[in-house]
């Protein structure tokens, strides 16, 4: 079996969980004996192909108005033109059609399609190749991919987003199987009319980066009567809820704490946070090694104020035995360890401190770290790969019963 995976970016260009999950999927499928090729976009150089960990990767030079992952701002008009082209970027579609003809995959598996265009679905459908699409974010519903307005999550689509999404919604009818990385993000799309003709919709959770537990840095235990070491890890963005966390910590008198913030973000925004929350207990560390970072904190806080599609950092913390206090937004409740129930209500931010107190009580329980690691293993790479392989095999068996596909393969 051969699978062609299409995603906006691919290793080493990784800006978020979708790119990490795509790389892990490609590598895992290859190790499982499935032939894989990857198609992604790039903002530099010419179209080219290369081998990455045994996988052929086609990097297609973007042909839109600008490369969205480069620094710099663009006018509202330029953004509107960019999105209009992206809906059906015929230049990128021709390139993809040539690769499908060359590679002859049994399955086309799409993920984030910004820059590649949702027209990829039409191309695959015309080639007679069944399509799996994994939903990692809200790009199909919202041009910002976040469904946020004025710092608050949108309950539904606004008028502008509805107009933006309509062509993508119509194109999504060509997808055979739609996969959500969480039940929350899948339902958001199905309820908005996406994937109306899909034979199946299902949830396959992302996995965390596999780690060698014996090589994980020794966790430094909290010294008795020392401040509680809180951590926040990931991109420093308004929707990640750092301001909510700091507001609650600075207003509270019941905790003795320090907060380490690991991750980068817009420099102006980060500098504004440093000025607004100038407190010696708060450290902005910039880019960090996740394992090293997690080995030095007692509790990870994930205070997202938007509907996180998944929340990979939660599982990364659990894989290191670190308790997580998370918000009740998006897909986070689906992966929080159920016995600890450390979810706070974003609508009532004062509940955050109470959950941190509950997490503090877990630290001294010797069984906590093992229990959290065990929970993380439910989201292992092997589990994710097995789920996708089972899905592919079912689709190929179904498609092989179709005479037109048999004829196509015989012609090839």
C-alpha atoms as a printed R data frame, in Angstrom:
    type eleno elety resid chain resno       x      y       z
1   ATOM     1    CA   UNK     A     1   0.000  0.000   0.000
2   ATOM     2    CA   UNK     A     2   1.173  3.506  -0.782
3   ATOM     3    CA   UNK     A     3  -0.090  6.636   0.980
4   ATOM     4    CA   UNK     A     4   0.462 10.187  -0.218
5   ATOM     5    CA   UNK     A     5   0.289 12.670   2.664
6   ATOM     6    CA   UNK     A     6  -0.343 16.339   1.899
7   ATOM     7    CA   UNK     A     7   0.249 18.990   4.568
8   ATOM     8    CA   UNK     A     8   1.155 22.664   4.370
9   ATOM     9    CA   UNK     A     9   4.536 22.229   6.051
10  ATOM    10    CA   UNK     A    10   6.815 19.288   6.726
11  ATOM    11    CA   UNK     A    11   9.947 18.644   8.782
12  ATOM    12    CA   UNK     A    12  12.115 20.559   9.481
13  ATOM    13    CA   UNK     A    13   9.497 23.295   9.039
14  ATOM    14    CA   UNK     A    14   7.366 22.730  12.149
15  ATOM    15    CA   UNK     A    15   5.356 25.533  13.735
16  ATOM    16    CA   UNK     A    16   2.782 23.532  15.692
17  ATOM    17    CA   UNK     A    17   1.264 20.206  16.609
18  ATOM    18    CA   UNK     A    18  -0.086 19.490  13.117
19  ATOM    19    CA   UNK     A    19   3.391 19.422  11.632
20  ATOM    20    CA   UNK     A    20   4.727 17.218  14.423
21  ATOM    21    CA   UNK     A    21   1.781 14.821  14.067
22  ATOM    22    CA   UNK     A    22   2.256 14.648  10.280
23  ATOM    23    CA   UNK     A    23   5.938 13.782  10.641
24  ATOM    24    CA   UNK     A    24   5.217 11.139  13.274
25  ATOM    25    CA   UNK     A    25   2.516  9.672  11.036
26  ATOM    26    CA   UNK     A    26   4.789  9.482   8.003
27  ATOM    27    CA   UNK     A    27   7.677  7.957   9.963
28  ATOM    28    CA   UNK     A    28   5.377  5.515  11.767
29  ATOM    29    CA   UNK     A    29   3.703  4.334   8.567
30  ATOM    30    CA   UNK     A    30   7.107  3.783   6.968
31  ATOM    31    CA   UNK     A    31   8.213  1.652   9.914
32  ATOM    32    CA   UNK     A    32   4.942 -0.284   9.616
33  ATOM    33    CA   UNK     A    33   5.900 -1.279   6.060
34  ATOM    34    CA   UNK     A    34   3.668  1.185   4.207
35  ATOM    35    CA   UNK     A    35   5.194  3.178   1.371
36  ATOM    36    CA   UNK     A    36   4.787  6.901   2.029
37  ATOM    37    CA   UNK     A    37   5.409 10.078   0.099
38  ATOM    38    CA   UNK     A    38   4.718 13.595   1.371
39  ATOM    39    CA   UNK     A    39   3.704 16.743  -0.471
40  ATOM    40    CA   UNK     A    40   4.140 20.102   1.263
41  ATOM    41    CA   UNK     A    41   4.563 23.758   0.351
42  ATOM    42    CA   UNK     A    42   7.594 25.999   0.681
43  ATOM    43    CA   UNK     A    43   8.227 29.704   0.331
44  ATOM    44    CA   UNK     A    44  11.793 29.416  -0.959
45  ATOM    45    CA   UNK     A    45  13.648 27.861  -3.866
46  ATOM    46    CA   UNK     A    46  12.160 25.821  -6.687
47  ATOM    47    CA   UNK     A    47   9.992 22.716  -6.655
48  ATOM    48    CA   UNK     A    48  12.137 19.852  -5.434
49  ATOM    49    CA   UNK     A    49  12.083 16.418  -3.845
50  ATOM    50    CA   UNK     A    50  14.271 14.868  -1.185
51  ATOM    51    CA   UNK     A    51  14.474 11.853   1.108
52  ATOM    52    CA   UNK     A    52  13.638 12.461   4.766
53  ATOM    53    CA   UNK     A    53  13.907  9.419   7.052
54  ATOM    54    CA   UNK     A    54  13.143  7.066   4.167
55  ATOM    55    CA   UNK     A    55  10.202  9.137   2.898
56  ATOM    56    CA   UNK     A    56  10.123 10.993  -0.419
57  ATOM    57    CA   UNK     A    57   9.137 14.588   0.307
58  ATOM    58    CA   UNK     A    58   7.999 16.888  -2.501
59  ATOM    59    CA   UNK     A    59   8.404 20.553  -1.584
60  ATOM    60    CA   UNK     A    60   6.321 22.692  -3.941
61  ATOM    61    CA   UNK     A    61   7.087 26.393  -4.240
62  ATOM    62    CA   UNK     A    62   3.971 28.344  -3.283
63  ATOM    63    CA   UNK     A    63   2.439 30.257  -6.200
64  ATOM    64    CA   UNK     A    64   0.121 32.500  -4.207
65  ATOM    65    CA   UNK     A    65   0.444 36.254  -3.643
66  ATOM    66    CA   UNK     A    66   2.848 35.852  -0.699
67  ATOM    67    CA   UNK     A    67   4.274 33.205   1.626
68  ATOM    68    CA   UNK     A    68   2.201 33.423   4.847
69  ATOM    69    CA   UNK     A    69   4.890 31.933   7.077
70  ATOM    70    CA   UNK     A    70   7.385 34.723   6.366
71  ATOM    71    CA   UNK     A    71   7.653 37.703   8.734
72  ATOM    72    CA   UNK     A    72   5.703 40.808   7.824
73  ATOM    73    CA   UNK     A    73   2.185 42.172   7.685
74  ATOM    74    CA   UNK     A    74  -0.133 42.311   4.687
75  ATOM    75    CA   UNK     A    75  -3.063 44.537   3.910
76  ATOM    76    CA   UNK     A    76  -6.646 43.376   4.274
77  ATOM    77    CA   UNK     A    77  -7.029 43.468   0.488
78  ATOM    78    CA   UNK     A    78  -3.908 41.340  -0.001
79  ATOM    79    CA   UNK     A    79  -5.204 38.805   2.517
80  ATOM    80    CA   UNK     A    80  -8.584 38.619   0.760
81  ATOM    81    CA   UNK     A    81  -6.866 38.010  -2.581
82  ATOM    82    CA   UNK     A    82  -4.583 35.401  -1.009
83  ATOM    83    CA   UNK     A    83  -7.510 33.428   0.424
84  ATOM    84    CA   UNK     A    84  -9.460 33.680  -2.841
85  ATOM    85    CA   UNK     A    85  -6.532 32.149  -4.729
86  ATOM    86    CA   UNK     A    86  -5.985 29.526  -2.036
87  ATOM    87    CA   UNK     A    87  -9.479 28.078  -2.449
88  ATOM    88    CA   UNK     A    88  -8.616 26.842  -5.909
89  ATOM    89    CA   UNK     A    89  -4.970 27.352  -6.641
90  ATOM    90    CA   UNK     A    90  -4.816 25.721 -10.065
91  ATOM    91    CA   UNK     A    91  -1.031 26.045 -10.281
92  ATOM    92    CA   UNK     A    92  -0.527 24.036  -7.087
93  ATOM    93    CA   UNK     A    93  -3.230 21.592  -8.207
94  ATOM    94    CA   UNK     A    94  -1.397 20.847 -11.460
95  ATOM    95    CA   UNK     A    95   1.764 20.094  -9.516
96  ATOM    96    CA   UNK     A    96  -0.107 17.735  -7.206
97  ATOM    97    CA   UNK     A    97  -1.817 15.997 -10.132
98  ATOM    98    CA   UNK     A    98   1.579 15.271 -11.675
99  ATOM    99    CA   UNK     A    99   2.849 13.784  -8.412
100 ATOM   100    CA   UNK     A   100  -0.248 11.602  -8.006
101 ATOM   101    CA   UNK     A   101   0.220 10.366 -11.574
102 ATOM   102    CA   UNK     A   102   3.885  9.597 -10.870
103 ATOM   103    CA   UNK     A   103   3.467  8.011  -7.439
104 ATOM   104    CA   UNK     A   104   0.103  6.232  -7.995
105 ATOM   105    CA   UNK     A   105  -0.905  6.170  -4.314
106 ATOM   106    CA   UNK     A   106  -3.687  3.956  -2.984
107 ATOM   107    CA   UNK     A   107  -4.748  6.680  -0.512
108 ATOM   108    CA   UNK     A   108  -4.385 10.456  -0.481
109 ATOM   109    CA   UNK     A   109  -4.292 11.667   3.112
110 ATOM   110    CA   UNK     A   110  -4.655 15.420   3.498
111 ATOM   111    CA   UNK     A   111  -4.179 17.488   6.639
112 ATOM   112    CA   UNK     A   112  -3.605 21.247   6.718
113 ATOM   113    CA   UNK     A   113  -4.113 22.476   3.148
114 ATOM   114    CA   UNK     A   114  -3.282 26.154   3.426
115 ATOM   115    CA   UNK     A   115  -0.952 27.028   0.485
116 ATOM   116    CA   UNK     A   116  -1.635 23.660  -1.170
117 ATOM   117    CA   UNK     A   117  -5.368 24.457  -1.587
118 ATOM   118    CA   UNK     A   118  -8.466 22.365  -0.869
119 ATOM   119    CA   UNK     A   119  -8.515 21.844  -4.629
120 ATOM   120    CA   UNK     A   120  -6.275 18.894  -3.765
121 ATOM   121    CA   UNK     A   121  -9.477 16.991  -3.031
122 ATOM   122    CA   UNK     A   122 -10.773 17.522  -6.578
123 ATOM   123    CA   UNK     A   123  -7.422 16.435  -8.001
124 ATOM   124    CA   UNK     A   124  -7.369 13.212  -5.967
125 ATOM   125    CA   UNK     A   125 -11.011 12.508  -6.711
126 ATOM   126    CA   UNK     A   126 -10.436 12.967 -10.455
127 ATOM   127    CA   UNK     A   127  -7.537 10.517 -10.229
128 ATOM   128    CA   UNK     A   128  -9.846  7.951  -8.615
129 ATOM   129    CA   UNK     A   129  -7.885  7.871  -5.348
130 ATOM   130    CA   UNK     A   130  -9.855  7.714  -2.053
131 ATOM   131    CA   UNK     A   131  -9.272 10.637   0.308
132 ATOM   132    CA   UNK     A   132  -8.756 10.796   4.074
133 ATOM   133    CA   UNK     A   133  -8.694 14.235   5.644
134 ATOM   134    CA   UNK     A   134  -7.474 14.881   9.193
135 ATOM   135    CA   UNK     A   135  -8.769 18.046  10.863
136 ATOM   136    CA   UNK     A   136  -6.042 19.642  12.980
137 ATOM   137    CA   UNK     A   137  -7.437 23.165  13.319
138 ATOM   138    CA   UNK     A   138 -10.191 25.533  12.147
139 ATOM   139    CA   UNK     A   139  -8.644 26.625   8.848
140 ATOM   140    CA   UNK     A   140 -11.620 25.350   6.868
141 ATOM   141    CA   UNK     A   141 -13.998 27.388   9.039
142 ATOM   142    CA   UNK     A   142 -12.027 30.573   9.711
143 ATOM   143    CA   UNK     A   143  -9.254 32.414   7.811
144 ATOM   144    CA   UNK     A   144  -7.268 32.855  11.044
145 ATOM   145    CA   UNK     A   145  -7.593 29.102  11.803
146 ATOM   146    CA   UNK     A   146  -8.479 29.957  15.412
147 ATOM   147    CA   UNK     A   147 -12.169 30.996  15.503
148 ATOM   148    CA   UNK     A   148 -11.306 33.789  17.921
149 ATOM   149    CA   UNK     A   149 -12.806 37.276  18.003
150 ATOM   150    CA   UNK     A   150 -11.633 40.001  20.376
151 ATOM   151    CA   UNK     A   151  -9.725 37.381  22.339
152 ATOM   152    CA   UNK     A   152 -12.784 35.182  22.886
153 ATOM   153    CA   UNK     A   153 -13.740 31.935  21.122
154 ATOM   154    CA   UNK     A   154 -16.469 32.259  18.518
155 ATOM   155    CA   UNK     A   155 -19.633 30.327  19.379
156 ATOM   156    CA   UNK     A   156 -20.318 29.908  15.667
157 ATOM   157    CA   UNK     A   157 -19.207 31.320  12.349
158 ATOM   158    CA   UNK     A   158 -19.682 35.023  11.708
159 ATOM   159    CA   UNK     A   159 -21.001 36.213   8.347
160 ATOM   160    CA   UNK     A   160 -17.524 36.814   6.916
161 ATOM   161    CA   UNK     A   161 -16.307 33.369   7.949
162 ATOM   162    CA   UNK     A   162 -19.437 31.732   6.518
163 ATOM   163    CA   UNK     A   163 -18.711 33.312   3.134
164 ATOM   164    CA   UNK     A   164 -15.042 32.353   3.408
165 ATOM   165    CA   UNK     A   165 -15.869 28.755   4.313
166 ATOM   166    CA   UNK     A   166 -18.602 28.047   1.764
167 ATOM   167    CA   UNK     A   167 -16.314 27.023  -1.148
168 ATOM   168    CA   UNK     A   168 -14.285 24.829   1.200
169 ATOM   169    CA   UNK     A   169 -17.450 23.277   2.587
170 ATOM   170    CA   UNK     A   170 -18.611 22.401  -0.939
171 ATOM   171    CA   UNK     A   171 -15.193 20.984  -1.828
172 ATOM   172    CA   UNK     A   172 -15.162 18.842   1.325
173 ATOM   173    CA   UNK     A   173 -17.976 16.713  -0.097
174 ATOM   174    CA   UNK     A   174 -15.257 14.931  -2.111
175 ATOM   175    CA   UNK     A   175 -13.596 13.565   1.052
176 ATOM   176    CA   UNK     A   176 -14.286  9.870   1.721
177 ATOM   177    CA   UNK     A   177 -13.296  9.765   5.414
178 ATOM   178    CA   UNK     A   178 -12.993 12.710   7.789
179 ATOM   179    CA   UNK     A   179 -10.863 12.317  10.918
180 ATOM   180    CA   UNK     A   180 -10.823 14.723  13.853
181 ATOM   181    CA   UNK     A   181  -7.870 14.878  16.231
182 ATOM   182    CA   UNK     A   182 -10.546 15.396  18.874
183 ATOM   183    CA   UNK     A   183 -14.266 14.827  19.024
184 ATOM   184    CA   UNK     A   184 -14.703 18.561  19.608
185 ATOM   185    CA   UNK     A   185 -12.995 19.688  16.397
186 ATOM   186    CA   UNK     A   186 -14.722 16.987  14.332
187 ATOM   187    CA   UNK     A   187 -18.184 17.987  15.552
188 ATOM   188    CA   UNK     A   188 -17.465 21.665  14.872
189 ATOM   189    CA   UNK     A   189 -16.908 20.867  11.204
190 ATOM   190    CA   UNK     A   190 -19.686 18.336  10.750
191 ATOM   191    CA   UNK     A   191 -22.198 20.691  12.385
192 ATOM   192    CA   UNK     A   192 -21.081 23.378   9.929
193 ATOM   193    CA   UNK     A   193 -21.951 21.169   6.959
194 ATOM   194    CA   UNK     A   194 -18.489 19.846   6.104
195 ATOM   195    CA   UNK     A   195 -17.809 16.333   4.759
196 ATOM   196    CA   UNK     A   196 -21.483 15.837   3.893
197 ATOM   197    CA   UNK     A   197 -20.799 12.815   1.660
198 ATOM   198    CA   UNK     A   198 -18.106 11.175   3.738
199 ATOM   199    CA   UNK     A   199 -18.645  7.448   4.173
200 ATOM   200    CA   UNK     A   200 -17.206  7.758   7.667
201 ATOM   201    CA   UNK     A   201 -16.295 10.362  10.273
202 ATOM   202    CA   UNK     A   202 -14.146  9.296  13.189
203 ATOM   203    CA   UNK     A   203 -11.725 10.489  15.866
204 ATOM   204    CA   UNK     A   204  -8.062  9.487  15.934
205 ATOM   205    CA   UNK     A   205  -6.200 11.408  18.592
206 ATOM   206    CA   UNK     A   206  -2.738 12.731  17.875
207 ATOM   207    CA   UNK     A   207   0.129 11.093  19.700
208 ATOM   208    CA   UNK     A   208   2.891 12.686  21.711
209 ATOM   209    CA   UNK     A   209   6.510 12.613  20.646
210 ATOM   210    CA   UNK     A   210   7.863  9.168  21.612
211 ATOM   211    CA   UNK     A   211  10.442  9.390  24.374
212 ATOM   212    CA   UNK     A   212  12.962  7.043  25.895
213 ATOM   213    CA   UNK     A   213  11.857  7.221  29.517
214 ATOM   214    CA   UNK     A   214  15.255  6.026  30.702
215 ATOM   215    CA   UNK     A   215  16.847  9.009  28.936
216 ATOM   216    CA   UNK     A   216  14.451 11.590  30.356
217 ATOM   217    CA   UNK     A   217  16.285 13.970  32.711
218 ATOM   218    CA   UNK     A   218  15.811 13.038  36.350
219 ATOM   219    CA   UNK     A   219  12.914 15.063  37.692
220 ATOM   220    CA   UNK     A   220  14.097 17.426  40.402
221 ATOM   221    CA   UNK     A   221  11.793 16.939  43.340
222 ATOM   222    CA   UNK     A   222  10.237 19.900  45.037
223 ATOM   223    CA   UNK     A   223  12.118 20.943  48.151
224 ATOM   224    CA   UNK     A   224   9.925 21.030  51.259
225 ATOM   225    CA   UNK     A   225   8.541 24.522  51.947
226 ATOM   226    CA   UNK     A   226   9.974 25.774  48.644
227 ATOM   227    CA   UNK     A   227   7.738 27.699  46.218
228 ATOM   228    CA   UNK     A   228   5.505 25.632  43.940
229 ATOM   229    CA   UNK     A   229   7.162 25.466  40.527
230 ATOM   230    CA   UNK     A   230   4.535 26.126  37.880
231 ATOM   231    CA   UNK     A   231   5.245 25.969  34.161
232 ATOM   232    CA   UNK     A   232   3.624 26.943  30.895
233 ATOM   233    CA   UNK     A   233   5.038 25.491  27.677
234 ATOM   234    CA   UNK     A   234   4.305 26.364  24.067
235 ATOM   235    CA   UNK     A   235   3.872 29.330  21.778
236 ATOM   236    CA   UNK     A   236   3.300 32.601  23.621
237 ATOM   237    CA   UNK     A   237   0.073 33.844  22.046
238 ATOM   238    CA   UNK     A   238  -2.908 35.744  23.504
239 ATOM   239    CA   UNK     A   239  -5.225 32.772  23.043
240 ATOM   240    CA   UNK     A   240  -2.956 30.533  25.126
241 ATOM   241    CA   UNK     A   241  -4.228 32.219  28.300
242 ATOM   242    CA   UNK     A   242  -0.976 33.326  29.922
243 ATOM   243    CA   UNK     A   243  -2.546 36.634  30.946
244 ATOM   244    CA   UNK     A   244  -5.442 34.829  32.611
245 ATOM   245    CA   UNK     A   245  -2.983 32.659  34.540
246 ATOM   246    CA   UNK     A   246  -0.850 35.591  35.660
247 ATOM   247    CA   UNK     A   247  -3.868 37.670  36.675
248 ATOM   248    CA   UNK     A   248  -5.080 34.858  38.922
249 ATOM   249    CA   UNK     A   249  -1.670 34.083  40.414
250 ATOM   250    CA   UNK     A   250  -0.875 37.711  41.203
251 ATOM   251    CA   UNK     A   251  -4.285 38.278  42.794
252 ATOM   252    CA   UNK     A   252  -4.024 35.165  44.996
253 ATOM   253    CA   UNK     A   253  -2.428 35.067  48.439
254 ATOM   254    CA   UNK     A   254  -2.811 31.357  49.175
255 ATOM   255    CA   UNK     A   255   0.022 30.012  47.019
256 ATOM   256    CA   UNK     A   256   3.777 30.393  47.200
257 ATOM   257    CA   UNK     A   257   4.832 29.989  43.574
258 ATOM   258    CA   UNK     A   258   7.186 30.633  40.685
259 ATOM   259    CA   UNK     A   259   6.197 30.478  37.012
260 ATOM   260    CA   UNK     A   260   8.494 29.483  34.152
261 ATOM   261    CA   UNK     A   261   7.239 30.270  30.644
262 ATOM   262    CA   UNK     A   262   8.899 28.166  27.950
263 ATOM   263    CA   UNK     A   263   8.294 29.146  24.346
264 ATOM   264    CA   UNK     A   264   8.484 31.998  21.868
265 ATOM   265    CA   UNK     A   265   5.972 34.381  20.354
266 ATOM   266    CA   UNK     A   266   5.609 37.759  18.710
267 ATOM   267    CA   UNK     A   267   8.395 39.857  20.217
268 ATOM   268    CA   UNK     A   268   6.216 42.909  20.819
269 ATOM   269    CA   UNK     A   269   3.591 40.807  22.596
270 ATOM   270    CA   UNK     A   270   6.169 39.050  24.759
271 ATOM   271    CA   UNK     A   271   7.791 42.365  25.702
272 ATOM   272    CA   UNK     A   272   4.381 43.806  26.619
273 ATOM   273    CA   UNK     A   273   3.792 40.833  28.938
274 ATOM   274    CA   UNK     A   274   7.175 41.309  30.591
275 ATOM   275    CA   UNK     A   275   6.349 44.945  31.249
276 ATOM   276    CA   UNK     A   276   2.793 44.318  32.441
277 ATOM   277    CA   UNK     A   277   3.718 41.410  34.721
278 ATOM   278    CA   UNK     A   278   7.112 42.526  35.972
279 ATOM   279    CA   UNK     A   279   7.413 40.149  38.894
280 ATOM   280    CA   UNK     A   280  10.588 38.305  39.963
281 ATOM   281    CA   UNK     A   281   8.598 35.095  40.320
282 ATOM   282    CA   UNK     A   282   7.874 35.032  36.550
283 ATOM   283    CA   UNK     A   283  10.596 33.874  34.143
284 ATOM   284    CA   UNK     A   284  10.321 34.058  30.346
285 ATOM   285    CA   UNK     A   285  12.796 31.438  29.116
286 ATOM   286    CA   UNK     A   286  12.206 31.601  25.355
287 ATOM   287    CA   UNK     A   287  12.783 28.436  23.333
288 ATOM   288    CA   UNK     A   288  13.469 25.450  25.593
289 ATOM   289    CA   UNK     A   289  14.002 21.717  25.331
290 ATOM   290    CA   UNK     A   290  10.642 20.258  26.467
291 ATOM   291    CA   UNK     A   291  12.188 17.364  28.410
292 ATOM   292    CA   UNK     A   292  14.593 19.615  30.257
293 ATOM   293    CA   UNK     A   293  11.816 22.099  30.979
294 ATOM   294    CA   UNK     A   294   9.354 19.507  32.258
295 ATOM   295    CA   UNK     A   295  11.991 17.996  34.545
296 ATOM   296    CA   UNK     A   296  12.251 21.271  36.474
297 ATOM   297    CA   UNK     A   297   8.572 22.039  37.207
298 ATOM   298    CA   UNK     A   298   5.994 20.570  39.576
299 ATOM   299    CA   UNK     A   299   2.817 21.352  37.611
300 ATOM   300    CA   UNK     A   300   2.156 22.345  34.009
301 ATOM   301    CA   UNK     A   301  -0.688 24.805  33.442
302 ATOM   302    CA   UNK     A   302  -2.504 24.892  30.083
303 ATOM   303    CA   UNK     A   303  -4.869 27.872  30.506
304 ATOM   304    CA   UNK     A   304  -6.021 28.203  26.883
305 ATOM   305    CA   UNK     A   305  -8.877 30.653  26.404
306 ATOM   306    CA   UNK     A   306  -9.649 29.343  22.917
307 ATOM   307    CA   UNK     A   307 -10.933 25.960  21.781
308 ATOM   308    CA   UNK     A   308  -7.687 24.045  21.441
309 ATOM   309    CA   UNK     A   309  -8.300 21.370  18.787
310 ATOM   310    CA   UNK     A   310  -6.170 18.915  20.767
311 ATOM   311    CA   UNK     A   311  -3.506 20.071  23.269
312 ATOM   312    CA   UNK     A   312  -0.375 18.021  22.590
313 ATOM   313    CA   UNK     A   313   1.569 19.640  25.434
314 ATOM   314    CA   UNK     A   314  -0.789 17.955  27.938
315 ATOM   315    CA   UNK     A   315   0.398 14.515  26.830
316 ATOM   316    CA   UNK     A   316   4.028 15.615  26.725
317 ATOM   317    CA   UNK     A   317   3.758 16.581  30.380
318 ATOM   318    CA   UNK     A   318   2.037 13.320  31.319
319 ATOM   319    CA   UNK     A   319   4.744 11.318  29.542
320 ATOM   320    CA   UNK     A   320   7.181 12.918  32.013
321 ATOM   321    CA   UNK     A   321   4.881 12.241  34.969
322 ATOM   322    CA   UNK     A   322   3.995 15.923  35.447
323 ATOM   323    CA   UNK     A   323   0.421 16.821  36.529
324 ATOM   324    CA   UNK     A   324  -1.496 19.207  34.260
325 ATOM   325    CA   UNK     A   325  -4.090 21.823  35.157
326 ATOM   326    CA   UNK     A   326  -5.969 22.596  31.946
327 ATOM   327    CA   UNK     A   327  -8.824 24.775  30.789
328 ATOM   328    CA   UNK     A   328 -12.171 23.273  29.844
329 ATOM   329    CA   UNK     A   329 -11.828 24.452  26.229
330 ATOM   330    CA   UNK     A   330 -11.919 22.507  22.972
331 ATOM   331    CA   UNK     A   331 -10.270 19.105  22.945
332 ATOM   332    CA   UNK     A   332  -8.364 19.506  26.229
333 ATOM   333    CA   UNK     A   333 -11.029 17.769  28.386
334 ATOM   334    CA   UNK     A   334 -10.769 14.680  26.149
335 ATOM   335    CA   UNK     A   335  -7.141 14.049  27.079
336 ATOM   336    CA   UNK     A   336  -6.914 15.270  30.685
337 ATOM   337    CA   UNK     A   337  -6.212 12.303  32.986
338 ATOM   338    CA   UNK     A   338  -9.725 11.459  34.253
339 ATOM   339    CA   UNK     A   339  -8.832 10.519  37.818
340 ATOM   340    CA   UNK     A   340  -7.201 13.861  38.546
341 ATOM   341    CA   UNK     A   341 -10.001 15.920  36.895
342 ATOM   342    CA   UNK     A   342  -7.788 19.000  36.883
343 ATOM   343    CA   UNK     A   343  -9.934 21.175  34.613
344 ATOM   344    CA   UNK     A   344 -10.835 24.748  35.445
345 ATOM   345    CA   UNK     A   345 -13.672 26.787  33.961
346 ATOM   346    CA   UNK     A   346 -12.455 29.626  31.737
347 ATOM   347    CA   UNK     A   347 -15.786 31.416  32.290
348 ATOM   348    CA   UNK     A   348 -14.913 31.416  36.013
349 ATOM   349    CA   UNK     A   349 -11.155 32.040  36.036
350 ATOM   350    CA   UNK     A   350 -11.084 32.075  39.846
351 ATOM   351    CA   UNK     A   351 -11.482 28.254  39.693
352 ATOM   352    CA   UNK     A   352  -7.921 27.996  38.375
353 ATOM   353    CA   UNK     A   353  -6.281 28.517  41.771
354 ATOM   354    CA   UNK     A   354  -8.414 25.796  43.358
355 ATOM   355    CA   UNK     A   355  -7.309 23.305  40.687
356 ATOM   356    CA   UNK     A   356  -3.671 24.216  41.261
357 ATOM   357    CA   UNK     A   357  -4.189 23.427  44.949
358 ATOM   358    CA   UNK     A   358  -5.660 20.036  43.964
359 ATOM   359    CA   UNK     A   359  -2.685 19.360  41.700
360 ATOM   360    CA   UNK     A   360  -0.297 20.252  44.522
361 ATOM   361    CA   UNK     A   361  -1.840 17.511  46.642
362 ATOM   362    CA   UNK     A   362  -1.047 14.991  43.884
363 ATOM   363    CA   UNK     A   363   2.657 15.784  43.815
364 ATOM   364    CA   UNK     A   364   3.338 14.030  47.115
365 ATOM   365    CA   UNK     A   365   1.457 10.879  46.051
366 ATOM   366    CA   UNK     A   366   4.139  8.418  44.870
367 ATOM   367    CA   UNK     A   367   1.699  6.751  42.469
368 ATOM   368    CA   UNK     A   368   0.875  9.958  40.593
369 ATOM   369    CA   UNK     A   369   3.781  9.994  38.156
370 ATOM   370    CA   UNK     A   370   3.330  6.368  37.127
371 ATOM   371    CA   UNK     A   371  -0.411  6.878  36.688
372 ATOM   372    CA   UNK     A   372   0.106  9.924  34.474
373 ATOM   373    CA   UNK     A   373   2.709  8.141  32.351
374 ATOM   374    CA   UNK     A   374   0.320  5.230  31.928
375 ATOM   375    CA   UNK     A   375  -2.406  7.601  30.760
376 ATOM   376    CA   UNK     A   376  -0.032  9.145  28.200
377 ATOM   377    CA   UNK     A   377   0.678  5.698  26.735
378 ATOM   378    CA   UNK     A   378  -2.964  5.486  25.640
379 ATOM   379    CA   UNK     A   379  -1.982  8.135  23.077
380 ATOM   380    CA   UNK     A   380   1.157  6.402  21.860
381 ATOM   381    CA   UNK     A   381   2.531  6.514  18.326
382 ATOM   382    CA   UNK     A   382   1.743  2.806  17.885
383 ATOM   383    CA   UNK     A   383  -1.904  3.429  18.802
384 ATOM   384    CA   UNK     A   384  -2.213  6.243  16.266
385 ATOM   385    CA   UNK     A   385  -0.471  4.320  13.491
386 ATOM   386    CA   UNK     A   386  -2.579  1.208  14.089
387 ATOM   387    CA   UNK     A   387  -5.760  3.279  13.858
388 ATOM   388    CA   UNK     A   388  -4.749  4.859  10.551
389 ATOM   389    CA   UNK     A   389  -3.520  1.600   9.011
390 ATOM   390    CA   UNK     A   390  -6.808 -0.065   9.919
391 ATOM   391    CA   UNK     A   391  -8.658  2.866   8.348
392 ATOM   392    CA   UNK     A   392  -6.592  2.752   5.141
393 ATOM   393    CA   UNK     A   393  -6.979 -0.993   4.758
394 ATOM   394    CA   UNK     A   394 -10.730 -0.758   5.094
395 ATOM   395    CA   UNK     A   395 -10.858  1.964   2.442
396 ATOM   396    CA   UNK     A   396  -8.624  0.095   0.000
397 ATOM   397    CA   UNK     A   397 -10.685 -3.084   0.362
398 ATOM   398    CA   UNK     A   398 -13.837 -1.098  -0.348
399 ATOM   399    CA   UNK     A   399 -12.336  0.751  -3.301
400 ATOM   400    CA   UNK     A   400 -10.959 -2.413  -4.880
401 ATOM   401    CA   UNK     A   401 -14.497 -3.648  -5.254
402 ATOM   402    CA   UNK     A   402 -15.212 -0.704  -7.540
403 ATOM   403    CA   UNK     A   403 -14.709 -1.614 -11.208
404 ATOM   404    CA   UNK     A   404 -13.513  1.848 -12.184
405 ATOM   405    CA   UNK     A   405 -10.636  1.659  -9.702
406 ATOM   406    CA   UNK     A   406  -9.651 -1.796 -10.865
407 ATOM   407    CA   UNK     A   407  -9.646 -0.505 -14.428
408 ATOM   408    CA   UNK     A   408  -7.500  2.475 -13.430
409 ATOM   409    CA   UNK     A   409  -4.940  0.251 -11.758
410 ATOM   410    CA   UNK     A   410  -4.869 -2.133 -14.702
411 ATOM   411    CA   UNK     A   411  -4.294  0.820 -17.048
412 ATOM   412    CA   UNK     A   412  -1.424  1.993 -14.884
